[in-house]
Amino acid sequence: NAGVTQTPKFQVLKTGQSMTLQCAQDMNHEYMSWYRQDPGMGLRLIHYSVGAGITDQGEVPNGYNVSRSTTEDFPLRLLSAAPSQTSVYFCASSYGGSDQETQYFGPGTRLLVL
Amino acid sequence: ILNVEQSPQSLHVQEGDSTNFTCSFPSSNFYALHWYRWETAKSPEALFVMTLNGDEKKKGRISATLNTKEGYSYLYIKGSQPEDSATYLCAHTGGFKTIFGAGTRLFVKA
């Protein structure tokens, strides 16, 4: 199993550009989530999904869109990038999303918005 | 939003020292507390999940305790080794949402 994969590893954008961060998992997990990690702060939940067709907002959803058309994929879209979105983005998944379940993290995407 | 705080922010110890860090969270509406280990340039990896007051978990030289009534969890490392150098994250999970603390960065000098 590849686990959780993310592409690209690194991206530079100009303010106002759009892009999609890709996340895929091959563990048949229903729950998937996106976090951003900024210096001095913990991982902050952006959006999450409990299954195909079902998404919801996390702690910091503004400026980001998600959709979940398949169990395997959970892309994160930045419609109009802003410098405040410069961060490292992590995708994670777990079997069903219950409180006791461990989340498995991808390798991260480092995004720089100029 | 549930606030999860960790202390200290960073810790420098010598090889062989034992150490511990604290994770605190509001004691009301507790669901589950997770500890993750995060090495530089890698992804966070799970250490423990704890759900019951008084829970104690152990994995090798690393152990953790949970007090849900007072809202804290301790992570202990016995006989620290250089390979223990990492950031240790705690996180509260409830209702499909996870709130992470900012982490404790551990440096173990050989």
Interface residues (C-beta under 8 A of the other chain):
Chain A: V4 Y31 S33 Y35 G40 M41 G42 L43 R44 L45 Y48 V50 D56 G58 E59 F90 G97 D99 Q100 E101 T102 Q103 Y104 F105 G106 P107 G108
Chain B: I1 V4 Y31 A32 H34 K42 S43 P44 E45 A46 V49 T51 L89 A91 T93 G94 G95 F96 K97 T98 I99 F100 G101 A102 G103
